[in-house]
Amino acid sequence: MQAKDIMTREIITVSPTMKIRSLAMTLIKNQISGAPVAGKNGKIVGVVSEADIVAKKGKDVKAIMSKKIISVGEDTAVEEIARLMTAQKIKRVPVMRGDDVVGIVSRADIVSAIARGEHVAIHTPVYDL
């Protein structure tokens, strides 16, 4: 099983200039815990999450977002994504095709695949994700 099999394809991105209150409302409205941050050209420049809102100070997304982008390709094995999430202590990864974001895989996507009975050979305990 690969990223393309479980990724969420309707990606909600946010702008670096978005105010924190608007970010919080976007996350709540869409029932998501984080989102890729896209610059004016549509290129991903960071990732922001609920944890960033709670733990960091700033007026806008660019002040609190994580600038280190850890992403995967569409053909990345789900097991590798789980290992990456655990090792990097992250909860979501953008799925890229070249410079374009085509999806996002979160812990919830992996857990959903397991719940559906799809074969995911995770050697890392799921509760560590």
C-alpha positions in Angstrom: 0.0 0.0 0.0 1.3 3.4 -0.9 0.6 7.1 -0.1 -1.6 7.5 -3.2 -3.9 4.7 -1.8 -4.7 6.4 1.5 -4.0 10.1 1.0 -6.6 12.8 1.4 -6.8 14.4 -2.0 -8.9 17.5 -1.1 -6.1 19.5 0.3 -6.8 22.6 2.4 -3.9 24.9 2.3 -3.5 28.1 4.2 -1.6 31.3 3.4 1.5 32.5 5.4 -0.3 35.9 5.9 -3.4 34.3 7.3 -4.1 35.5 10.8 -4.0 33.0 13.7 -7.7 33.4 14.5 -8.6 32.6 10.8 -6.3 29.6 10.9 -8.0 28.3 14.0 -11.4 28.8 12.4 -10.3 27.0 9.2 -9.0 24.0 11.1 -12.2 23.7 13.2 -14.5 24.3 10.2 -12.8 21.6 8.2 -12.2 19.2 11.1 -8.5 19.0 10.5 -5.5 19.4 12.8 -3.1 21.0 10.5 -2.5 22.1 6.9 0.3 22.8 4.4 1.2 26.5 4.0 1.2 27.6 0.4 3.0 30.8 -0.9 1.6 33.1 -3.6 3.0 30.8 -6.3 1.2 27.8 -4.8 4.5 26.2 -3.6 4.5 24.7 -0.2 6.5 26.8 2.2 5.7 25.2 5.5 3.2 23.2 7.6 1.1 24.5 10.5 -0.9 22.6 13.1 -3.0 23.0 16.2 0.1 22.4 18.2 1.7 25.4 16.6 -1.3 27.6 17.6 -1.1 26.4 21.2 2.7 26.4 21.6 4.0 29.4 19.6 3.3 33.1 19.6 2.6 35.2 16.5 0.0 37.2 14.7 0.0 35.2 11.5 0.8 31.7 10.1 4.3 32.5 8.9 5.3 33.3 12.5 4.2 29.9 13.9 4.5 27.5 11.0 7.1 24.8 10.7 9.4 25.7 7.8 11.0 22.3 7.7 8.9 20.5 5.1 9.0 16.7 5.4 7.1 15.3 2.4 6.7 12.0 0.5 6.0 10.9 -3.0 2.8 9.2 -4.2 4.6 5.8 -4.4 6.0 5.9 -0.8 5.0 2.9 1.1 2.6 3.5 4.0 5.0 1.6 6.3 7.7 4.1 5.4 5.4 7.0 6.1 4.6 5.6 9.5 8.3 5.2 10.3 8.9 8.8 9.1 6.1 10.2 11.2 7.4 8.4 14.3 11.1 9.3 13.8 10.3 12.9 13.0 7.6 13.2 15.6 5.1 14.6 13.0 1.5 13.9 12.4 1.0 14.6 8.7 3.1 14.7 5.5 2.3 16.4 2.2 2.3 14.0 -0.8 4.2 15.6 -3.6 4.4 15.1 -7.4 7.4 17.2 -8.3 6.8 20.6 -6.8 3.0 20.1 -6.6 1.2 18.9 -3.5 -1.3 16.2 -4.6 -2.4 15.0 -1.2 -1.7 14.7 2.5 -1.3 11.6 4.7 -2.1 12.0 8.3 -2.0 9.5 11.2 -5.8 9.3 10.8 -5.4 8.1 7.2 -3.1 5.3 8.3 -5.4 4.3 11.2 -8.4 4.4 8.8 -6.6 2.0 6.4 -5.9 -0.4 9.3 -9.5 -0.1 10.5 -10.8 -1.0 7.0 -8.7 -4.2 7.2 -6.2 -3.1 4.6 -2.8 -4.7 4.9 -0.4 -2.2 6.5 2.7 -4.0 7.8 3.6 -1.4 10.5 6.4 -2.6 12.8 6.1 0.6 14.8 3.3 0.4 17.3 0.4 2.5 16.0 0.0 4.2 19.4 3.5 5.8 18.9 2.3 7.6 15.8 
